[in-house]
Amino acid sequence: ELYAAHFGDETMFYREGWEHIAKNCGGKLPVEIKCVPEGMVIPNKTVLFTMVNTDPKCYWLTNFLETLLVQVWYPMTVCTNSRFQKLSIYDYM
């Protein structure tokens, strides 16, 4: 019901997949995420994070999580813009 209220259709919730995670993975998501440390200044076109599925039965999980994790792009863009604005201000002080 909660899922349907937010997404308009309860059939979109993949109950079997989430039950598999709860029962066979101890409730832990079977993914390995590696990322660049927070606040690190890195060159353009550098991979910021990788995500690997560790359970073939959860083939759908990486796409599901990637959809959620791309939400980090906005704050990173704000931080990047703020950093360059700060550097520009320092140049004129």
Chimera marker file (.cmm) of the C-alpha trace (Angstrom):
<marker_set name="trace">
<marker id="1" x="0.000" y="0.000" z="0.000" r="1" g="1" b="0" radius="0.5"/>
<marker id="2" x="2.767" y="2.416" z="0.910" r="1" g="1" b="0" radius="0.5"/>
<marker id="3" x="4.628" y="1.639" z="-2.316" r="1" g="1" b="0" radius="0.5"/>
<marker id="4" x="1.442" y="2.083" z="-4.387" r="1" g="1" b="0" radius="0.5"/>
<marker id="5" x="0.745" y="5.426" z="-2.706" r="1" g="1" b="0" radius="0.5"/>
<marker id="6" x="4.108" y="6.756" z="-3.872" r="1" g="1" b="0" radius="0.5"/>
<marker id="7" x="4.479" y="5.065" z="-7.247" r="1" g="1" b="0" radius="0.5"/>
<marker id="8" x="0.831" y="4.686" z="-8.249" r="1" g="1" b="0" radius="0.5"/>
<marker id="9" x="1.015" y="0.950" z="-8.827" r="1" g="1" b="0" radius="0.5"/>
<marker id="10" x="1.759" y="-1.757" z="-6.287" r="1" g="1" b="0" radius="0.5"/>
<marker id="11" x="2.753" y="-4.200" z="-9.039" r="1" g="1" b="0" radius="0.5"/>
<marker id="12" x="5.989" y="-2.244" z="-9.481" r="1" g="1" b="0" radius="0.5"/>
<marker id="13" x="7.235" y="-3.501" z="-6.095" r="1" g="1" b="0" radius="0.5"/>
<marker id="14" x="9.356" y="-6.611" z="-6.645" r="1" g="1" b="0" radius="0.5"/>
<marker id="15" x="8.332" y="-8.484" z="-3.509" r="1" g="1" b="0" radius="0.5"/>
<marker id="16" x="10.118" y="-11.741" z="-4.406" r="1" g="1" b="0" radius="0.5"/>
<marker id="17" x="13.418" y="-9.951" z="-4.856" r="1" g="1" b="0" radius="0.5"/>
<marker id="18" x="13.181" y="-8.097" z="-1.550" r="1" g="1" b="0" radius="0.5"/>
<marker id="19" x="12.085" y="-11.265" z="0.248" r="1" g="1" b="0" radius="0.5"/>
<marker id="20" x="15.133" y="-13.058" z="-1.194" r="1" g="1" b="0" radius="0.5"/>
<marker id="21" x="17.352" y="-10.314" z="0.253" r="1" g="1" b="0" radius="0.5"/>
<marker id="22" x="15.618" y="-10.530" z="3.629" r="1" g="1" b="0" radius="0.5"/>
<marker id="23" x="15.800" y="-14.318" z="3.834" r="1" g="1" b="0" radius="0.5"/>
<marker id="24" x="19.020" y="-15.271" z="2.031" r="1" g="1" b="0" radius="0.5"/>
<marker id="25" x="21.200" y="-12.195" z="2.515" r="1" g="1" b="0" radius="0.5"/>
<marker id="26" x="20.387" y="-11.517" z="6.150" r="1" g="1" b="0" radius="0.5"/>
<marker id="27" x="18.564" y="-8.332" z="5.159" r="1" g="1" b="0" radius="0.5"/>
<marker id="28" x="21.781" y="-6.781" z="3.831" r="1" g="1" b="0" radius="0.5"/>
<marker id="29" x="21.914" y="-5.533" z="0.265" r="1" g="1" b="0" radius="0.5"/>
<marker id="30" x="24.149" y="-7.837" z="-1.803" r="1" g="1" b="0" radius="0.5"/>
<marker id="31" x="26.191" y="-5.055" z="-3.377" r="1" g="1" b="0" radius="0.5"/>
<marker id="32" x="29.705" y="-3.760" z="-2.990" r="1" g="1" b="0" radius="0.5"/>
<marker id="33" x="30.072" y="0.014" z="-3.349" r="1" g="1" b="0" radius="0.5"/>
<marker id="34" x="33.436" y="1.733" z="-3.636" r="1" g="1" b="0" radius="0.5"/>
<marker id="35" x="33.757" y="5.500" z="-3.842" r="1" g="1" b="0" radius="0.5"/>
<marker id="36" x="36.147" y="8.407" z="-3.818" r="1" g="1" b="0" radius="0.5"/>
<marker id="37" x="36.553" y="9.902" z="-0.319" r="1" g="1" b="0" radius="0.5"/>
<marker id="38" x="34.241" y="12.818" z="0.415" r="1" g="1" b="0" radius="0.5"/>
<marker id="39" x="35.715" y="16.258" z="-0.227" r="1" g="1" b="0" radius="0.5"/>
<marker id="40" x="38.490" y="15.010" z="-2.492" r="1" g="1" b="0" radius="0.5"/>
<marker id="41" x="39.275" y="17.165" z="-5.519" r="1" g="1" b="0" radius="0.5"/>
<marker id="42" x="39.607" y="14.896" z="-8.540" r="1" g="1" b="0" radius="0.5"/>
<marker id="43" x="40.067" y="15.408" z="-12.302" r="1" g="1" b="0" radius="0.5"/>
<marker id="44" x="37.156" y="15.479" z="-14.733" r="1" g="1" b="0" radius="0.5"/>
<marker id="45" x="35.908" y="12.157" z="-16.108" r="1" g="1" b="0" radius="0.5"/>
<marker id="46" x="37.034" y="10.252" z="-13.017" r="1" g="1" b="0" radius="0.5"/>
<marker id="47" x="34.718" y="7.508" z="-11.790" r="1" g="1" b="0" radius="0.5"/>
<marker id="48" x="33.204" y="8.668" z="-8.498" r="1" g="1" b="0" radius="0.5"/>
<marker id="49" x="31.761" y="5.375" z="-7.377" r="1" g="1" b="0" radius="0.5"/>
<marker id="50" x="31.332" y="1.804" z="-8.542" r="1" g="1" b="0" radius="0.5"/>
<marker id="51" x="28.671" y="-0.660" z="-7.525" r="1" g="1" b="0" radius="0.5"/>
<marker id="52" x="28.915" y="-4.416" z="-8.020" r="1" g="1" b="0" radius="0.5"/>
<marker id="53" x="26.132" y="-6.900" z="-7.430" r="1" g="1" b="0" radius="0.5"/>
<marker id="54" x="27.327" y="-9.872" z="-5.378" r="1" g="1" b="0" radius="0.5"/>
<marker id="55" x="24.217" y="-12.062" z="-5.814" r="1" g="1" b="0" radius="0.5"/>
<marker id="56" x="23.138" y="-13.109" z="-9.334" r="1" g="1" b="0" radius="0.5"/>
<marker id="57" x="19.546" y="-13.539" z="-8.141" r="1" g="1" b="0" radius="0.5"/>
<marker id="58" x="19.450" y="-9.800" z="-7.411" r="1" g="1" b="0" radius="0.5"/>
<marker id="59" x="20.335" y="-8.759" z="-10.966" r="1" g="1" b="0" radius="0.5"/>
<marker id="60" x="17.733" y="-5.965" z="-10.728" r="1" g="1" b="0" radius="0.5"/>
<marker id="61" x="19.167" y="-4.381" z="-7.587" r="1" g="1" b="0" radius="0.5"/>
<marker id="62" x="22.046" y="-2.442" z="-9.144" r="1" g="1" b="0" radius="0.5"/>
<marker id="63" x="19.719" y="-0.530" z="-11.472" r="1" g="1" b="0" radius="0.5"/>
<marker id="64" x="17.322" y="0.144" z="-8.602" r="1" g="1" b="0" radius="0.5"/>
<marker id="65" x="20.104" y="1.502" z="-6.378" r="1" g="1" b="0" radius="0.5"/>
<marker id="66" x="21.766" y="3.421" z="-9.193" r="1" g="1" b="0" radius="0.5"/>
<marker id="67" x="18.517" y="5.310" z="-9.698" r="1" g="1" b="0" radius="0.5"/>
<marker id="68" x="18.644" y="6.367" z="-6.052" r="1" g="1" b="0" radius="0.5"/>
<marker id="69" x="22.371" y="7.093" z="-5.990" r="1" g="1" b="0" radius="0.5"/>
<marker id="70" x="22.328" y="9.444" z="-8.978" r="1" g="1" b="0" radius="0.5"/>
<marker id="71" x="20.571" y="11.859" z="-6.650" r="1" g="1" b="0" radius="0.5"/>
<marker id="72" x="24.057" y="12.668" z="-5.321" r="1" g="1" b="0" radius="0.5"/>
<marker id="73" x="24.872" y="14.485" z="-8.574" r="1" g="1" b="0" radius="0.5"/>
<marker id="74" x="23.021" y="17.647" z="-7.551" r="1" g="1" b="0" radius="0.5"/>
<marker id="75" x="24.892" y="18.257" z="-4.272" r="1" g="1" b="0" radius="0.5"/>
<marker id="76" x="28.198" y="17.412" z="-5.964" r="1" g="1" b="0" radius="0.5"/>
<marker id="77" x="27.471" y="19.967" z="-8.660" r="1" g="1" b="0" radius="0.5"/>
<marker id="78" x="26.652" y="22.580" z="-6.038" r="1" g="1" b="0" radius="0.5"/>
<marker id="79" x="29.916" y="21.808" z="-4.232" r="1" g="1" b="0" radius="0.5"/>
<marker id="80" x="31.915" y="22.026" z="-7.448" r="1" g="1" b="0" radius="0.5"/>
<marker id="81" x="30.364" y="25.376" z="-8.367" r="1" g="1" b="0" radius="0.5"/>
<marker id="82" x="30.904" y="26.699" z="-4.837" r="1" g="1" b="0" radius="0.5"/>
<marker id="83" x="34.544" y="25.655" z="-4.887" r="1" g="1" b="0" radius="0.5"/>
<marker id="84" x="35.217" y="27.422" z="-8.187" r="1" g="1" b="0" radius="0.5"/>
<marker id="85" x="33.395" y="30.545" z="-6.990" r="1" g="1" b="0" radius="0.5"/>
<marker id="86" x="35.514" y="30.535" z="-3.847" r="1" g="1" b="0" radius="0.5"/>
<marker id="87" x="38.718" y="30.159" z="-5.879" r="1" g="1" b="0" radius="0.5"/>
<marker id="88" x="37.644" y="33.026" z="-8.167" r="1" g="1" b="0" radius="0.5"/>
<marker id="89" x="36.940" y="35.276" z="-5.183" r="1" g="1" b="0" radius="0.5"/>
<marker id="90" x="40.372" y="34.484" z="-3.703" r="1" g="1" b="0" radius="0.5"/>
<marker id="91" x="41.997" y="35.474" z="-7.008" r="1" g="1" b="0" radius="0.5"/>
<marker id="92" x="40.544" y="38.996" z="-6.697" r="1" g="1" b="0" radius="0.5"/>
<marker id="93" x="41.263" y="39.548" z="-3.013" r="1" g="1" b="0" radius="0.5"/>
<link id1="1" id2="2" r="1" g="1" b="0" radius="0.2"/>
<link id1="2" id2="3" r="1" g="1" b="0" radius="0.2"/>
<link id1="3" id2="4" r="1" g="1" b="0" radius="0.2"/>
<link id1="4" id2="5" r="1" g="1" b="0" radius="0.2"/>
<link id1="5" id2="6" r="1" g="1" b="0" radius="0.2"/>
<link id1="6" id2="7" r="1" g="1" b="0" radius="0.2"/>
<link id1="7" id2="8" r="1" g="1" b="0" radius="0.2"/>
<link id1="8" id2="9" r="1" g="1" b="0" radius="0.2"/>
<link id1="9" id2="10" r="1" g="1" b="0" radius="0.2"/>
<link id1="10" id2="11" r="1" g="1" b="0" radius="0.2"/>
<link id1="11" id2="12" r="1" g="1" b="0" radius="0.2"/>
<link id1="12" id2="13" r="1" g="1" b="0" radius="0.2"/>
<link id1="13" id2="14" r="1" g="1" b="0" radius="0.2"/>
<link id1="14" id2="15" r="1" g="1" b="0" radius="0.2"/>
<link id1="15" id2="16" r="1" g="1" b="0" radius="0.2"/>
<link id1="16" id2="17" r="1" g="1" b="0" radius="0.2"/>
<link id1="17" id2="18" r="1" g="1" b="0" radius="0.2"/>
<link id1="18" id2="19" r="1" g="1" b="0" radius="0.2"/>
<link id1="19" id2="20" r="1" g="1" b="0" radius="0.2"/>
<link id1="20" id2="21" r="1" g="1" b="0" radius="0.2"/>
<link id1="21" id2="22" r="1" g="1" b="0" radius="0.2"/>
<link id1="22" id2="23" r="1" g="1" b="0" radius="0.2"/>
<link id1="23" id2="24" r="1" g="1" b="0" radius="0.2"/>
<link id1="24" id2="25" r="1" g="1" b="0" radius="0.2"/>
<link id1="25" id2="26" r="1" g="1" b="0" radius="0.2"/>
<link id1="26" id2="27" r="1" g="1" b="0" radius="0.2"/>
<link id1="27" id2="28" r="1" g="1" b="0" radius="0.2"/>
<link id1="28" id2="29" r="1" g="1" b="0" radius="0.2"/>
<link id1="29" id2="30" r="1" g="1" b="0" radius="0.2"/>
<link id1="30" id2="31" r="1" g="1" b="0" radius="0.2"/>
<link id1="31" id2="32" r="1" g="1" b="0" radius="0.2"/>
<link id1="32" id2="33" r="1" g="1" b="0" radius="0.2"/>
<link id1="33" id2="34" r="1" g="1" b="0" radius="0.2"/>
<link id1="34" id2="35" r="1" g="1" b="0" radius="0.2"/>
<link id1="35" id2="36" r="1" g="1" b="0" radius="0.2"/>
<link id1="36" id2="37" r="1" g="1" b="0" radius="0.2"/>
<link id1="37" id2="38" r="1" g="1" b="0" radius="0.2"/>
<link id1="38" id2="39" r="1" g="1" b="0" radius="0.2"/>
<link id1="39" id2="40" r="1" g="1" b="0" radius="0.2"/>
<link id1="40" id2="41" r="1" g="1" b="0" radius="0.2"/>
<link id1="41" id2="42" r="1" g="1" b="0" radius="0.2"/>
<link id1="42" id2="43" r="1" g="1" b="0" radius="0.2"/>
<link id1="43" id2="44" r="1" g="1" b="0" radius="0.2"/>
<link id1="44" id2="45" r="1" g="1" b="0" radius="0.2"/>
<link id1="45" id2="46" r="1" g="1" b="0" radius="0.2"/>
<link id1="46" id2="47" r="1" g="1" b="0" radius="0.2"/>
<link id1="47" id2="48" r="1" g="1" b="0" radius="0.2"/>
<link id1="48" id2="49" r="1" g="1" b="0" radius="0.2"/>
<link id1="49" id2="50" r="1" g="1" b="0" radius="0.2"/>
<link id1="50" id2="51" r="1" g="1" b="0" radius="0.2"/>
<link id1="51" id2="52" r="1" g="1" b="0" radius="0.2"/>
<link id1="52" id2="53" r="1" g="1" b="0" radius="0.2"/>
<link id1="53" id2="54" r="1" g="1" b="0" radius="0.2"/>
<link id1="54" id2="55" r="1" g="1" b="0" radius="0.2"/>
<link id1="55" id2="56" r="1" g="1" b="0" radius="0.2"/>
<link id1="56" id2="57" r="1" g="1" b="0" radius="0.2"/>
<link id1="57" id2="58" r="1" g="1" b="0" radius="0.2"/>
<link id1="58" id2="59" r="1" g="1" b="0" radius="0.2"/>
<link id1="59" id2="60" r="1" g="1" b="0" radius="0.2"/>
<link id1="60" id2="61" r="1" g="1" b="0" radius="0.2"/>
<link id1="61" id2="62" r="1" g="1" b="0" radius="0.2"/>
<link id1="62" id2="63" r="1" g="1" b="0" radius="0.2"/>
<link id1="63" id2="64" r="1" g="1" b="0" radius="0.2"/>
<link id1="64" id2="65" r="1" g="1" b="0" radius="0.2"/>
<link id1="65" id2="66" r="1" g="1" b="0" radius="0.2"/>
<link id1="66" id2="67" r="1" g="1" b="0" radius="0.2"/>
<link id1="67" id2="68" r="1" g="1" b="0" radius="0.2"/>
<link id1="68" id2="69" r="1" g="1" b="0" radius="0.2"/>
<link id1="69" id2="70" r="1" g="1" b="0" radius="0.2"/>
<link id1="70" id2="71" r="1" g="1" b="0" radius="0.2"/>
<link id1="71" id2="72" r="1" g="1" b="0" radius="0.2"/>
<link id1="72" id2="73" r="1" g="1" b="0" radius="0.2"/>
<link id1="73" id2="74" r="1" g="1" b="0" radius="0.2"/>
<link id1="74" id2="75" r="1" g="1" b="0" radius="0.2"/>
<link id1="75" id2="76" r="1" g="1" b="0" radius="0.2"/>
<link id1="76" id2="77" r="1" g="1" b="0" radius="0.2"/>
<link id1="77" id2="78" r="1" g="1" b="0" radius="0.2"/>
<link id1="78" id2="79" r="1" g="1" b="0" radius="0.2"/>
<link id1="79" id2="80" r="1" g="1" b="0" radius="0.2"/>
<link id1="80" id2="81" r="1" g="1" b="0" radius="0.2"/>
<link id1="81" id2="82" r="1" g="1" b="0" radius="0.2"/>
<link id1="82" id2="83" r="1" g="1" b="0" radius="0.2"/>
<link id1="83" id2="84" r="1" g="1" b="0" radius="0.2"/>
<link id1="84" id2="85" r="1" g="1" b="0" radius="0.2"/>
<link id1="85" id2="86" r="1" g="1" b="0" radius="0.2"/>
<link id1="86" id2="87" r="1" g="1" b="0" radius="0.2"/>
<link id1="87" id2="88" r="1" g="1" b="0" radius="0.2"/>
<link id1="88" id2="89" r="1" g="1" b="0" radius="0.2"/>
<link id1="89" id2="90" r="1" g="1" b="0" radius="0.2"/>
<link id1="90" id2="91" r="1" g="1" b="0" radius="0.2"/>
<link id1="91" id2="92" r="1" g="1" b="0" radius="0.2"/>
<link id1="92" id2="93" r="1" g="1" b="0" radius="0.2"/>
</marker_set>
